[in-house]
Amino acid sequence: MPKKIFKLPVNLERDRLCNFYRPQLDKMVNVSLELKKNFYDFVIPSLAEPRIVKELSDLPRYFCLFQNCKSDGKSFASKQKYIQHLTIIHDQELPLGGSFISPNDKSTKPGGFWCSKCGHHYCRRDHLQHHFKSSVHCRDASILITNPLIQKEIEYESKLAIEYKTEPFPKSDKFEFKSLLAIEWKPVENKSIKRLTGEEEEESKKKILKIESKEMIENISKAESRMSDDDDDKELVNALLDYEKSFN
């Protein structure tokens, strides 16, 4: 006959699980209270009270109590499958992606796994290992926990950039260097440009006005060739000539 497994009442099992995981959650200082509350409200009740669904199986199943999964009635036949579901689907809603619930289970990890050669992403380690066997080009590849394409971009940027270890960054009036890895920028000083004094500015203005007056005289001469004997036109030309003489 199969051995009878002693099972605590639901309320006592919840207290046991809370007391078991509370020291680990208390050490997570940088984790928000909302994520910890999600674990206490949605994960512990499901672990403490698996339910039997006769339509599926005579064995108790673990139901996911998060909103999207609860509406769909998602359930899992084993505790391991349920924890794998938490680390894959609800990793952004739990502290540390739910990896602390079953730390000895290496089949899943928050964020998943990558192939070191082709960069394909898999949520489960055994799926990635099957990819190694089925793909000819990736049989000698390794398992990565970070995206290899991002690593290549970082390595390429580090080659182009200048790394400062001890010396401070050059200071500028317009820019401040705050990161430890940046491309050096130095403002170019144009020594050929000099500031003019008051007298030099006045002389330059006079030269500009003379150039403009010459252009005006040319326009006036053209107008005189076309001009009729009208008195109004003659008065306008004389006024322009007087204006031009004032600059000479």
MDAnalysis code that builds the backbone (N, CA, C; Angstrom):
import MDAnalysis as mda
import numpy as np

u = mda.Universe.empty(744, n_residues=248, atom_resindex=np.repeat(np.arange(248), 3), trajectory=True)
u.add_TopologyAttr("name", ["N", "CA", "C"] * 248)
u.add_TopologyAttr("resid", np.arange(1, 249))
u.add_TopologyAttr("resname", ["MET", "PRO", "LYS", "LYS", "ILE", "PHE", "LYS", "LEU", "PRO", "VAL", "ASN", "LEU", "GLU", "ARG", "ASP", "ARG", "LEU", "CYS", "ASN", "PHE", "TYR", "ARG", "PRO", "GLN", "LEU", "ASP", "LYS", "MET", "VAL", "ASN", "VAL", "SER", "LEU", "GLU", "LEU", "LYS", "LYS", "ASN", "PHE", "TYR", "ASP", "PHE", "VAL", "ILE", "PRO", "SER", "LEU", "ALA", "GLU", "PRO", "ARG", "ILE", "VAL", "LYS", "GLU", "LEU", "SER", "ASP", "LEU", "PRO", "ARG", "TYR", "PHE", "CYS", "LEU", "PHE", "GLN", "ASN", "CYS", "LYS", "SER", "ASP", "GLY", "LYS", "SER", "PHE", "ALA", "SER", "LYS", "GLN", "LYS", "TYR", "ILE", "GLN", "HIS", "LEU", "THR", "ILE", "ILE", "HIS", "ASP", "GLN", "GLU", "LEU", "PRO", "LEU", "GLY", "GLY", "SER", "PHE", "ILE", "SER", "PRO", "ASN", "ASP", "LYS", "SER", "THR", "LYS", "PRO", "GLY", "GLY", "PHE", "TRP", "CYS", "SER", "LYS", "CYS", "GLY", "HIS", "HIS", "TYR", "CYS", "ARG", "ARG", "ASP", "HIS", "LEU", "GLN", "HIS", "HIS", "PHE", "LYS", "SER", "SER", "VAL", "HIS", "CYS", "ARG", "ASP", "ALA", "SER", "ILE", "LEU", "ILE", "THR", "ASN", "PRO", "LEU", "ILE", "GLN", "LYS", "GLU", "ILE", "GLU", "TYR", "GLU", "SER", "LYS", "LEU", "ALA", "ILE", "GLU", "TYR", "LYS", "THR", "GLU", "PRO", "PHE", "PRO", "LYS", "SER", "ASP", "LYS", "PHE", "GLU", "PHE", "LYS", "SER", "LEU", "LEU", "ALA", "ILE", "GLU", "TRP", "LYS", "PRO", "VAL", "GLU", "ASN", "LYS", "SER", "ILE", "LYS", "ARG", "LEU", "THR", "GLY", "GLU", "GLU", "GLU", "GLU", "GLU", "SER", "LYS", "LYS", "LYS", "ILE", "LEU", "LYS", "ILE", "GLU", "SER", "LYS", "GLU", "MET", "ILE", "GLU", "ASN", "ILE", "SER", "LYS", "ALA", "GLU", "SER", "ARG", "MET", "SER", "ASP", "ASP", "ASP", "ASP", "ASP", "LYS", "GLU", "LEU", "VAL", "ASN", "ALA", "LEU", "LEU", "ASP", "TYR", "GLU", "LYS", "SER", "PHE", "ASN"])
u.atoms.positions = np.array([
    [0.845, -1.197, 0.000],
    [0.000, 0.000, 0.000],
    [0.880, 1.248, 0.000],
    [0.467, 2.293, -0.728],
    [1.285, 3.520, -0.738],
    [1.276, 4.193, 0.624],
    [2.391, 4.823, 0.919],
    [2.509, 5.493, 2.205],
    [1.635, 6.748, 2.231],
    [1.014, 6.956, 3.363],
    [0.214, 8.154, 3.539],
    [1.114, 9.323, 3.917],
    [0.961, 10.402, 3.182],
    [1.766, 11.591, 3.431],
    [0.992, 12.522, 4.344],
    [1.623, 12.868, 5.445],
    [0.967, 13.781, 6.388],
    [0.953, 15.188, 5.790],
    [-0.207, 15.799, 5.830],
    [-0.384, 17.125, 5.251],
    [-1.000, 18.054, 6.279],
    [-0.404, 19.232, 6.435],
    [-0.908, 20.217, 7.381],
    [-2.177, 20.864, 6.863],
    [-2.993, 21.378, 7.731],
    [-4.125, 22.185, 7.282],
    [-3.650, 23.400, 6.490],
    [-4.540, 23.961, 5.718],
    [-4.158, 25.027, 4.784],
    [-3.609, 26.240, 5.527],
    [-4.261, 26.648, 6.610],
    [-3.795, 27.848, 7.326],
    [-2.433, 27.641, 7.962],
    [-2.188, 26.421, 8.477],
    [-0.878, 26.134, 9.064],
    [0.204, 26.031, 7.989],
    [-0.160, 25.492, 6.821],
    [0.802, 25.395, 5.730],
    [1.180, 26.780, 5.221],
    [0.224, 27.688, 5.181],
    [0.533, 29.064, 4.769],
    [1.492, 29.721, 5.759],
    [1.225, 29.534, 7.044],
    [2.123, 30.110, 8.054],
    [3.521, 29.515, 7.949],
    [3.584, 28.213, 7.671],
    [4.893, 27.563, 7.551],
    [5.682, 28.135, 6.382],
    [5.007, 28.304, 5.233],
    [5.679, 28.848, 4.059],
    [6.086, 30.308, 4.280],
    [5.233, 31.066, 4.929],
    [5.578, 32.471, 5.212],
    [6.802, 32.566, 6.113],
    [6.841, 31.730, 7.147],
    [7.994, 31.737, 8.052],
    [9.261, 31.229, 7.367],
    [9.093, 30.366, 6.365],
    [10.256, 29.822, 5.660],
    [10.861, 30.862, 4.716],
    [10.024, 31.604, 3.997],
    [10.520, 32.551, 2.985],
    [10.724, 33.964, 3.529],
    [10.169, 34.263, 4.713],
    [10.285, 35.641, 5.218],
    [11.730, 36.074, 5.453],
    [12.612, 35.249, 6.047],
    [14.013, 35.699, 6.218],
    [14.705, 36.028, 4.895],
    [14.401, 35.277, 3.844],
    [15.017, 35.571, 2.543],
    [14.497, 36.884, 1.971],
    [13.203, 37.127, 2.123],
    [12.630, 38.366, 1.595],
    [13.092, 39.583, 2.387],
    [13.310, 39.407, 3.695],
    [13.771, 40.531, 4.512],
    [15.181, 40.970, 4.121],
    [15.973, 40.054, 3.601],
    [17.335, 40.410, 3.190],
    [17.351, 41.188, 1.869],
    [16.281, 41.120, 1.115],
    [16.195, 41.827, -0.166],
    [15.809, 43.279, 0.098],
    [16.808, 44.103, 0.328],
    [16.555, 45.495, 0.699],
    [16.115, 46.316, -0.508],
    [16.679, 46.029, -1.668],
    [16.402, 46.829, -2.864],
    [15.122, 46.419, -3.587],
    [14.413, 45.419, -3.075],
    [13.184, 44.944, -3.708],
    [12.005, 45.738, -3.160],
    [11.095, 46.138, -4.035],
    [9.943, 46.933, -3.611],
    [8.962, 46.085, -2.798],
    [8.172, 46.765, -1.983],
    [7.183, 46.071, -1.161],
    [6.068, 45.475, -2.009],
    [5.810, 46.074, -3.158],
    [4.756, 45.565, -4.034],
    [5.084, 44.165, -4.544],
    [6.343, 43.927, -4.911],
    [6.741, 42.598, -5.382],
    [6.666, 41.567, -4.255],
    [7.060, 41.978, -3.066],
    [6.952, 41.050, -1.927],
    [5.492, 40.735, -1.618],
    [4.645, 41.717, -1.745],
    [3.212, 41.502, -1.500],
    [2.627, 40.552, -2.533],
    [3.073, 40.650, -3.784],
    [2.608, 39.719, -4.814],
    [2.963, 38.277, -4.456],
    [4.148, 38.087, -3.897],
    [4.561, 36.730, -3.521],
    [3.671, 36.196, -2.395],
    [3.413, 37.010, -1.374],
    [2.587, 36.561, -0.255],
    [1.125, 36.353, -0.665],
    [0.620, 37.165, -1.600],
    [-0.803, 37.105, -1.950],
    [-1.123, 36.072, -3.019],
    [-0.194, 35.840, -3.961],
    [-0.508, 34.999, -5.115],
    [0.231, 33.666, -5.123],
    [1.459, 33.626, -4.609],
    [2.258, 32.404, -4.720],
    [2.039, 31.480, -3.523],
    [2.124, 32.025, -2.328],
    [2.009, 31.179, -1.129],
    [0.649, 30.487, -1.036],
    [-0.486, 31.169, -1.287],
    [-1.770, 30.442, -1.248],
    [-1.834, 29.283, -2.248],
    [-1.241, 29.454, -3.418],
    [-1.262, 28.371, -4.398],
    [-0.377, 27.203, -3.975],
    [0.790, 27.505, -3.373],
    [1.664, 26.426, -2.891],
    [1.052, 25.710, -1.692],
    [0.317, 26.429, -0.883],
    [-0.242, 25.832, 0.333],
    [-1.496, 25.018, 0.059],
    [-2.206, 25.335, -1.014],
    [-3.492, 24.672, -1.258],
    [-3.632, 24.239, -2.720],
    [-2.975, 23.181, -3.125],
    [-3.244, 22.626, -4.464],
    [-4.620, 21.961, -4.488],
    [-5.295, 22.121, -5.615],
    [-6.671, 21.627, -5.723],
    [-6.774, 20.531, -6.783],
    [-7.750, 19.664, -6.591],
    [-7.984, 18.554, -7.521],
    [-9.025, 18.984, -8.547],
    [-8.685, 18.785, -9.802],
    [-9.621, 19.029, -10.901],
    [-9.909, 17.680, -11.551],
    [-11.112, 17.148, -11.311],
    [-11.436, 15.805, -11.791],
    [-11.443, 15.724, -13.306],
    [-11.711, 16.851, -13.966],
    [-11.731, 16.830, -15.426],
    [-10.331, 16.614, -16.005],
    [-9.322, 17.026, -15.239],
    [-7.941, 16.898, -15.721],
    [-7.223, 15.705, -15.111],
    [-7.295, 15.576, -13.788],
    [-6.555, 14.504, -13.120],
    [-7.105, 14.332, -11.709],
    [-6.814, 13.152, -11.149],
    [-7.204, 12.896, -9.762],
    [-6.178, 13.422, -8.773],
    [-5.047, 13.887, -9.277],
    [-3.997, 14.425, -8.417],
    [-4.187, 15.930, -8.251],
    [-3.753, 16.474, -7.130],
    [-3.904, 17.930, -6.917],
    [-3.019, 18.729, -7.876],
    [-3.529, 19.863, -8.298],
    [-2.825, 20.728, -9.243],
    [-2.625, 22.103, -8.603],
    [-1.572, 22.778, -9.071],
    [-1.222, 24.105, -8.557],
    [-1.747, 25.170, -9.536],
    [-2.602, 26.032, -9.039],
    [-3.217, 27.075, -9.858],
    [-2.447, 28.386, -9.724],
    [-2.269, 29.042, -10.861],
    [-1.635, 30.369, -10.856],
    [-2.707, 31.406, -10.543],
    [-2.477, 32.217, -9.514],
    [-3.471, 33.174, -9.039],
    [-3.259, 34.593, -9.563],
    [-2.270, 34.806, -10.438],
    [-2.124, 36.120, -11.053],
    [-3.302, 36.373, -11.989],
    [-3.612, 37.621, -12.221],
    [-4.867, 38.002, -12.852],
    [-5.067, 37.364, -14.223],
    [-4.062, 37.466, -15.094],
    [-4.219, 36.929, -16.453],
    [-4.358, 35.414, -16.449],
    [-3.555, 34.748, -15.633],
    [-3.595, 33.279, -15.596],
    [-4.823, 32.771, -14.842],
    [-5.275, 33.515, -13.852],
    [-6.443, 33.081, -13.086],
    [-7.694, 33.102, -13.949],
    [-7.818, 34.116, -14.806],
    [-8.981, 34.188, -15.692],
    [-8.986, 33.042, -16.698],
    [-7.788, 32.580, -17.110],
    [-7.697, 31.455, -18.045],
    [-7.743, 30.102, -17.340],
    [-7.647, 30.094, -16.005],
    [-7.692, 28.846, -15.250],
    [-6.465, 27.983, -15.441],
    [-5.295, 28.595, -15.523],
    [-4.066, 27.830, -15.734],
    [-3.687, 27.079, -14.464],
    [-3.350, 25.799, -14.633],
    [-2.923, 24.966, -13.504],
    [-1.800, 24.059, -13.964],
    [-1.041, 23.522, -12.982],
    [0.148, 22.728, -13.287],
    [0.137, 21.477, -12.426],
    [0.624, 20.385, -13.036],
    [0.536, 19.086, -12.379],
    [1.539, 18.929, -11.244],
    [2.646, 19.659, -11.294],
    [3.674, 19.513, -10.262],
    [4.116, 20.891, -9.776],
    [4.722, 20.884, -8.626],
    [5.228, 22.127, -8.042],
    [6.369, 22.691, -8.890],
    [7.199, 21.812, -9.439],
    [8.319, 22.250, -10.270],
    [7.821, 22.985, -11.513],
    [6.794, 22.445, -12.196],
    [6.249, 23.099, -13.383],
    [5.640, 24.453, -13.026],
    [5.012, 24.514, -11.858],
    [4.403, 25.784, -11.434],
    [5.480, 26.844, -11.166],
    [6.570, 26.465, -10.524],
    [7.651, 27.412, -10.234],
    [8.347, 27.830, -11.534],
    [8.503, 26.900, -12.468],
    [9.071, 27.261, -13.771],
    [8.189, 28.287, -14.480],
    [6.891, 28.112, -14.379],
    [5.957, 29.082, -14.969],
    [6.125, 30.455, -14.325],
    [6.330, 30.503, -13.028],
    [6.504, 31.793, -12.339],
    [7.768, 32.506, -12.787],
    [8.863, 31.764, -12.920],
    [10.134, 32.395, -13.292],
    [10.164, 32.817, -14.765],
    [9.324, 32.192, -15.598],
    [9.308, 32.539, -17.026],
    [8.301, 33.643, -17.317],
    [7.088, 33.512, -16.824],
    [5.996, 34.424, -17.176],
    [5.894, 35.598, -16.213],
    [6.060, 35.356, -14.928],
    [5.819, 36.391, -13.914],
    [7.112, 36.843, -13.232],
    [8.224, 36.812, -13.965],
    [9.498, 37.194, -13.359],
    [9.546, 38.688, -13.021],
    [8.779, 39.535, -13.754],
    [8.763, 40.967, -13.465],
    [7.830, 41.335, -12.321],
    [7.063, 40.366, -11.826],
    [6.090, 40.630, -10.766],
    [6.489, 40.012, -9.435],
    [7.664, 39.382, -9.388],
    [8.117, 38.710, -8.172],
    [9.523, 39.171, -7.807],
    [9.893, 39.101, -6.530],
    [11.262, 39.473, -6.140],
    [12.290, 38.534, -6.769],
    [13.328, 39.138, -7.351],
    [14.410, 38.390, -8.014],
    [13.883, 37.445, -9.074],
    [12.758, 37.786, -9.676],
    [12.198, 36.949, -10.734],
    [11.685, 35.609, -10.260],
    [11.533, 35.409, -8.932],
    [11.064, 34.135, -8.402],
    [12.137, 33.067, -8.314],
    [13.394, 33.449, -8.525],
    [14.473, 32.452, -8.502],
    [14.750, 31.911, -7.107],
    [14.340, 32.621, -6.064],
    [14.601, 32.190, -4.685],
    [13.614, 31.118, -4.231],
    [12.528, 30.878, -4.959],
    [11.517, 29.915, -4.521],
    [12.086, 28.500, -4.543],
    [12.789, 28.181, -5.626],
    [13.437, 26.875, -5.738],
    [14.836, 27.088, -6.302],
    [15.805, 27.458, -5.457],
    [17.142, 27.811, -5.967],
    [17.903, 26.644, -6.558],
    [17.548, 25.423, -6.200],
    [18.265, 24.252, -6.732],
    [17.810, 23.869, -8.130],
    [16.718, 24.434, -8.591],
    [16.220, 24.118, -9.923],
    [16.931, 25.011, -10.940],
    [17.819, 24.434, -11.730],
    [18.611, 25.182, -12.707],
    [18.016, 25.144, -14.112],
    [16.823, 24.555, -14.244],
    [16.230, 24.427, -15.573],
    [15.710, 25.745, -16.111],
    [15.343, 26.656, -15.234],
    [14.858, 27.972, -15.653],
    [15.597, 29.054, -14.883],
    [15.569, 30.243, -15.471],
    [16.221, 31.389, -14.857],
    [15.505, 32.650, -15.333],
    [15.310, 33.642, -14.470],
    [14.685, 34.887, -14.923],
    [15.471, 35.524, -16.059],
    [14.814, 35.737, -17.179],
    [15.483, 36.271, -18.354],
    [15.831, 35.214, -19.380],
    [15.952, 33.953, -18.962],
    [16.192, 32.861, -19.890],
    [17.656, 32.655, -20.225],
    [17.904, 31.899, -21.319],
    [19.249, 31.510, -21.731],
    [19.440, 31.858, -23.210],
    [20.720, 32.074, -23.591],
    [21.065, 32.420, -24.975],
    [22.113, 31.453, -25.508],
    [22.032, 31.234, -26.806],
    [23.074, 30.468, -27.496],
    [24.241, 31.397, -27.799],
    [25.455, 30.969, -27.498],
    [26.625, 31.835, -27.655],
    [26.984, 32.081, -29.114],
    [26.495, 31.249, -30.040],
    [26.847, 31.408, -31.450],
    [25.797, 32.171, -32.240],
    [24.564, 31.692, -32.219],
    [23.517, 32.313, -33.046],
    [22.704, 33.338, -32.286],
    [22.783, 33.355, -30.961],
    [22.055, 34.339, -30.176],
    [20.588, 34.017, -29.963],
    [20.150, 32.792, -30.262],
    [18.758, 32.406, -30.034],
    [18.473, 32.354, -28.533],
    [17.254, 32.740, -28.171],
    [16.861, 32.832, -26.763],
    [15.873, 31.719, -26.431],
    [16.071, 31.104, -25.260],
    [15.182, 30.050, -24.786],
    [14.891, 30.278, -23.306],
    [13.655, 29.974, -22.914],
    [13.260, 30.153, -21.514],
    [13.741, 29.007, -20.635],
    [13.898, 27.827, -21.206],
    [14.314, 26.662, -20.428],
    [15.651, 26.139, -20.932],
    [16.437, 25.640, -19.988],
    [17.778, 25.144, -20.324],
    [17.705, 23.900, -21.212],
    [16.751, 22.999, -20.964],
    [16.681, 21.778, -21.764],
    [16.292, 22.088, -23.208],
    [15.513, 23.163, -23.435],
    [15.192, 23.536, -24.814],
    [16.436, 24.035, -25.549],
    [17.285, 24.768, -24.853],
    [18.526, 25.237, -25.465],
    [19.474, 24.073, -25.739],
    [19.518, 23.110, -24.839],
    [20.361, 21.928, -25.072],
    [19.863, 21.107, -26.270],
    [18.557, 21.069, -26.454],
    [18.007, 20.406, -27.648],
    [18.387, 21.174, -28.909],
    [18.473, 22.497, -28.806],
    [18.910, 23.312, -29.943],
    [20.360, 22.994, -30.312],
    [21.210, 22.757, -29.317],
    [22.600, 22.389, -29.592],
    [22.681, 21.083, -30.394],
    [21.819, 20.145, -30.068],
    [21.862, 18.844, -30.734],
    [21.277, 18.910, -32.145],
    [20.249, 19.725, -32.322],
    [19.567, 19.757, -33.624],
    [20.237, 20.696, -34.624],
    [20.938, 21.725, -34.156],
    [21.583, 22.684, -35.052],
    [23.020, 22.255, -35.335],
    [23.379, 22.220, -36.622],
    [24.723, 21.785, -37.009],
    [25.767, 22.830, -36.618],
    [25.437, 24.100, -36.763],
    [26.404, 25.172, -36.530],
    [26.601, 25.488, -35.044],
    [25.722, 25.020, -34.193],
    [25.774, 25.405, -32.775],
    [26.072, 24.218, -31.852],
    [26.626, 23.161, -32.383],
    [26.874, 21.999, -31.539],
    [27.977, 22.242, -30.521],
    [28.927, 23.083, -30.851],
    [30.011, 23.380, -29.915],
    [29.775, 24.706, -29.181],
    [28.543, 25.216, -29.205],
    [28.228, 26.481, -28.525],
    [28.058, 26.242, -27.029],
    [27.973, 27.333, -26.298],
    [27.816, 27.265, -24.849],
    [26.570, 28.046, -24.430],
    [26.177, 27.872, -23.178],
    [24.985, 28.527, -22.631],
    [25.392, 29.853, -22.006],
    [24.690, 30.904, -22.378],
    [24.925, 32.227, -21.818],
    [23.671, 32.720, -21.118],
    [23.867, 33.509, -20.070],
    [22.723, 34.081, -19.349],
    [22.511, 35.545, -19.713],
    [23.338, 36.057, -20.626],
    [23.158, 37.413, -21.143],
    [23.175, 37.366, -22.664],
    [22.562, 38.346, -23.270],
    [22.477, 38.384, -24.722],
    [23.859, 38.596, -25.332],
    [24.354, 37.675, -26.174],
    [25.709, 37.843, -26.744],
    [25.804, 39.028, -27.697],
    [24.707, 39.403, -28.343],
    [24.748, 40.544, -29.252],
    [25.008, 41.837, -28.490],
    [24.416, 41.962, -27.306],
    [24.658, 43.152, -26.481],
    [26.104, 43.174, -25.995],
    [26.649, 42.011, -25.654],
    [28.044, 41.940, -25.216],
    [28.993, 42.375, -26.335],
    [28.697, 41.980, -27.580],
    [29.546, 42.377, -28.706],
    [29.487, 43.888, -28.918],
    [28.317, 44.484, -28.747],
    [28.192, 45.933, -28.891],
    [28.999, 46.660, -27.816],
    [28.964, 46.143, -26.593],
    [29.719, 46.772, -25.500],
    [31.221, 46.662, -25.763],
    [31.668, 45.502, -26.237],
    [33.092, 45.329, -26.541],
    [33.528, 46.252, -27.669],
    [32.678, 46.413, -28.680],
    [33.027, 47.288, -29.806],
    [33.092, 48.745, -29.350],
    [32.150, 49.167, -28.507],
    [32.163, 50.538, -27.999],
    [33.364, 50.791, -27.098],
    [33.761, 49.782, -26.329],
    [34.905, 49.958, -25.445],
    [36.207, 50.113, -26.236],
    [36.275, 49.515, -27.428],
    [37.470, 49.684, -28.257],
    [37.551, 51.093, -28.835],
    [36.399, 51.652, -29.189],
    [36.389, 52.989, -29.778],
    [36.535, 54.092, -28.737],
    [36.130, 53.809, -27.526],
    [36.142, 54.833, -26.486],
    [37.489, 54.862, -25.783],
    [37.729, 55.923, -25.045],
    [38.956, 56.105, -24.262],
    [38.601, 55.882, -22.799],
    [39.295, 54.969, -22.165],
    [39.005, 54.641, -20.779],
    [39.962, 55.396, -19.861],
    [39.411, 56.158, -18.942],
    [40.197, 56.901, -17.966],
    [40.116, 56.178, -16.624],
    [41.261, 55.835, -16.082],
    [41.280, 55.117, -14.804],
    [41.594, 56.041, -13.636],
    [42.620, 56.850, -13.786],
    [43.019, 57.718, -12.675],
    [42.870, 59.190, -13.010],
    [43.203, 59.575, -14.248],
    [43.159, 60.982, -14.612],
    [41.722, 61.444, -14.787],
    [41.409, 62.649, -14.352],
    [40.044, 63.156, -14.539],
    [39.789, 63.525, -15.988],
    [38.533, 63.700, -16.332],
    [38.157, 64.071, -17.685],
    [38.460, 65.537, -17.919],
    [38.733, 65.920, -19.168],
    [38.953, 67.348, -19.460],
    [37.680, 68.141, -19.233],
    [37.811, 69.298, -18.609],
    [36.662, 70.133, -18.297],
    [36.391, 71.090, -19.442],
    [35.131, 71.393, -19.619],
    [34.717, 72.314, -20.665],
    [33.626, 73.208, -20.113],
    [33.443, 74.359, -20.740],
    [32.410, 75.282, -20.280],
    [31.015, 74.784, -20.597],
    [30.903, 73.942, -21.639],
    [29.587, 73.522, -22.079],
    [29.263, 72.080, -21.739],
    [30.282, 71.241, -21.520],
    [30.045, 69.826, -21.312],
    [30.678, 69.390, -19.997],
    [30.031, 68.385, -19.351],
    [30.553, 67.770, -18.142],
    [30.598, 66.271, -18.361],
    [31.749, 65.661, -18.081],
    [31.916, 64.238, -18.278],
    [31.670, 63.539, -16.937],
    [30.633, 62.705, -16.896],
    [30.262, 62.042, -15.658],
    [30.511, 60.542, -15.698],
    [30.465, 59.925, -16.884],
    [30.678, 58.484, -16.969],
    [32.171, 58.172, -17.001],
    [32.495, 56.936, -16.637],
    [33.894, 56.504, -16.617],
    [34.372, 56.051, -17.986],
    [33.484, 55.957, -18.947],
    [33.846, 55.506, -20.282],
    [33.225, 56.474, -21.279],
    [34.054, 57.255, -21.948],
    [33.533, 58.260, -22.871],
    [34.587, 58.586, -23.901],
    [34.157, 59.145, -25.005],
    [35.067, 59.590, -26.054],
    [35.554, 60.983, -25.713],
    [36.842, 61.174, -25.801],
    [37.431, 62.449, -25.408],
    [36.992, 63.551, -26.358],
    [36.624, 64.662, -25.805],
    [36.215, 65.829, -26.579],
    [36.977, 67.037, -26.077],
    [37.588, 67.760, -26.985],
    [38.325, 68.967, -26.631],
    [37.858, 70.105, -27.524],
    [37.474, 71.226, -26.933],
    [37.035, 72.355, -27.757],
    [38.189, 72.933, -28.569],
    [37.924, 73.260, -29.823],
    [38.932, 73.805, -30.729],
    [38.909, 75.322, -30.626],
    [40.060, 75.897, -30.356],
    [40.176, 77.339, -30.244],
    [40.650, 77.907, -31.581],
    [39.880, 78.792, -32.144],
    [40.222, 79.446, -33.407],
    [40.961, 80.738, -33.087],
    [42.301, 80.695, -33.211],
    [43.118, 81.847, -32.836],
    [43.062, 82.956, -33.883],
    [42.615, 82.638, -35.108],
    [42.573, 83.664, -36.165],
    [41.484, 84.705, -35.918],
    [40.447, 84.326, -35.144],
    [39.359, 85.268, -34.866],
    [39.761, 86.142, -33.677],
    [39.728, 87.439, -33.864],
    [40.082, 88.393, -32.810],
    [38.930, 89.361, -32.611],
    [38.772, 89.792, -31.403],
    [37.730, 90.764, -31.101],
    [38.208, 92.168, -31.492],
    [37.327, 92.914, -32.145],
    [37.667, 94.263, -32.608],
    [37.398, 95.287, -31.513],
    [38.212, 96.331, -31.525],
    [37.981, 97.437, -30.601],
    [36.868, 98.329, -31.135],
    [36.521, 99.370, -30.370],
    [35.441, 100.268, -30.780],
    [35.752, 101.014, -32.075],
    [36.993, 101.517, -32.209],
    [37.371, 102.254, -33.422],
    [37.397, 101.336, -34.642],
    [37.900, 100.113, -34.469],
    [37.958, 99.185, -35.588],
    [36.556, 98.770, -36.046],
    [35.647, 98.641, -35.090],
    [34.266, 98.309, -35.451],
    [33.634, 99.419, -36.291],
    [33.888, 100.691, -35.913],
    [33.326, 101.816, -36.667],
    [33.893, 101.856, -38.092],
    [35.197, 101.610, -38.233],
    [35.813, 101.606, -39.558],
    [35.240, 100.495, -40.438],
    [35.026, 99.322, -39.826],
    [34.463, 98.207, -40.597],
    [33.043, 98.519, -41.041],
    [32.279, 99.202, -40.171],
    [30.916, 99.578, -40.556],
    [30.935, 100.560, -41.724],
    [31.878, 101.526, -41.690],
    [31.975, 102.493, -42.781],
    [32.313, 101.798, -44.109],
    [33.233, 100.830, -44.053],
    [33.587, 100.102, -45.273],
    [32.380, 99.366, -45.841],
    [31.598, 98.769, -44.939],
    [30.399, 98.055, -45.400],
    [29.411, 99.015, -46.042],
    [29.251, 100.202, -45.418],
    [28.321, 101.190, -45.980],
    [28.802, 101.693, -47.330],
    [30.114, 101.864, -47.518],
    [30.651, 102.307, -48.809],
    [30.354, 101.281, -49.895],
    [30.526, 100.010, -49.538],
    [30.231, 98.955, -50.516],
    [28.758, 98.992, -50.899],
    [27.905, 99.189, -49.890],
    [26.475, 99.260, -50.180],
    [26.148, 100.487, -51.025],
    [26.842, 101.610, -50.740],
    [26.570, 102.832, -51.509],
    [26.989, 102.671, -52.968],
    [28.088, 101.950, -53.232],
    [28.514, 101.695, -54.607],
    [27.457, 100.900, -55.369],
    [26.928, 99.910, -54.695],
    [25.862, 99.134, -55.328],
    [24.648, 99.999, -55.600],
    [24.382, 100.915, -54.678],
    [23.248, 101.818, -54.853],
    [23.457, 102.752, -56.045],
    [24.723, 103.249, -56.216],
    [25.021, 104.154, -57.343],
    [24.814, 103.419, -58.663],
    [25.235, 102.157, -58.710],
    [25.030, 101.393, -59.934],
    [23.546, 101.259, -60.258],
    [22.752, 101.025, -59.234],
    [21.310, 100.907, -59.454],
    [20.710, 102.238, -59.911],
    [21.265, 103.333, -59.324],
    [20.754, 104.657, -59.706],
    [21.081, 104.956, -61.159],
    [22.320, 104.620, -61.571],
    [22.705, 104.874, -62.959],
    [21.832, 104.083, -63.926],
    [21.503, 102.867, -63.539],
    [20.618, 102.077, -64.381],
    [19.232, 102.710, -64.445],
    [18.798, 103.235, -63.285],
    [17.474, 103.862, -63.255],
    [17.459, 105.136, -64.094],
    [18.590, 105.911, -64.115],
    [18.648, 107.144, -64.889],
    [18.528, 106.880, -66.382],
    [19.110, 105.767, -66.814],
    [19.027, 105.435, -68.241],
    [17.599, 105.148, -68.671],
    [16.816, 104.576, -67.724],
    [15.434, 104.252, -68.048],
    [14.455, 105.357, -67.659],
    [14.949, 106.340, -66.882],
    [14.068, 107.317, -66.249],
    [13.479, 108.260, -67.282],
    [12.261, 108.653, -67.072],
    [11.594, 109.646, -67.916],
    [11.886, 111.035, -67.376],
    [11.248, 112.026, -67.964],
    [11.457, 113.420, -67.559],
    [10.554, 113.827, -66.409],
    [9.983, 112.875, -65.705],
    [9.073, 113.214, -64.597],
    [9.857, 113.860, -63.462],
    [9.311, 114.940, -62.866],
    [9.993, 115.658, -61.777],
    [10.113, 114.812, -60.521],
    [9.110, 113.990, -60.260],
    [9.153, 113.149, -59.051],
    [10.311, 112.156, -59.120],
    [10.548, 111.582, -60.280],
    [11.660, 110.636, -60.420],
    [12.997, 111.330, -60.238],
    [13.125, 112.581, -60.750],
    [14.379, 113.313, -60.595],
    [14.648, 113.643, -59.133],
    [13.624, 114.031, -58.421],
    [13.791, 114.342, -56.998],
    [14.229, 113.095, -56.221],
    [13.689, 111.951, -56.565],
    [14.072, 110.704, -55.895],
    [15.530, 110.369, -56.157],
    [15.988, 110.562, -57.386],
    [17.382, 110.274, -57.723],
    [18.310, 111.237, -57.009],
    [17.969, 112.506, -56.963],
    [18.807, 113.491, -56.265],
    [18.908, 113.184, -54.778],
    [17.795, 112.745, -54.180],
    [17.815, 112.399, -52.752],
    [18.738, 111.214, -52.510],
    [18.719, 110.228, -53.391],
    [19.601, 109.072, -53.238],
    [21.056, 109.465, -53.417],
    [21.332, 110.401, -54.337],
    [22.703, 110.850, -54.525],
    [23.208, 111.603, -53.312],
    [22.367, 112.438, -52.716],
    [22.761, 113.151, -51.491],
    [23.042, 112.165, -50.363],
    [22.243, 111.121, -50.285],
    [22.447, 110.108, -49.251],
    [23.761, 109.390, -49.449],
    [24.158, 109.167, -50.699],
    [25.414, 108.470, -50.980],
    [26.593, 109.346, -50.681],
    [26.485, 110.664, -50.922],
    [27.586, 111.586, -50.669],
    [27.879, 111.715, -49.165],
    [26.889, 111.460, -48.343],
    [27.097, 111.583, -46.891],
    [28.089, 110.572, -46.361],
    [28.329, 109.480, -47.070],
    [29.280, 108.463, -46.605],
    [30.686, 108.738, -47.112],
    [30.858, 109.624, -48.084],
    [32.196, 109.900, -48.664],
    [32.933, 110.924, -47.813],
])
